[in-house]
């Protein structure tokens, strides 16, 4: 049995998904063109802070909260017609999550290069 490494999975995801900068994300967010989704664990938010106005959906619940047929679907939490812009701490989990959303059928998905680390250095407000 051959097992793909997490590095390989991330590299494959990056070939298929859209990666945007924190500045691009800020413009889309300011213009209300996207859902900004923080997929970090709740402990990461408590320790490091969060982006004002971002939606928090833990990585482990992302597919369930966005699937209208799931018992965990969060109806009305997000505008499913807007771009889904994901971020995590550094950009690895969000790359995998963006690929998963594409696999689910979401066409307008991206993730932020550098994740929360780059967002802290941008125009976003940290709370």
Secondary structure, DSSP 8 states (H G I E B T S, - for coil): -----HHHHHHHHHHHSEEE-HHHHHHHHHTT-EEEEE-S-HHHHHHH--BTT-EE--GGGHHHHT-TTSTT--TTTS-TTSEEEEE-SSSHHHHHHHHHHHHHT--SEEEETTHHHHHTTSS--B-
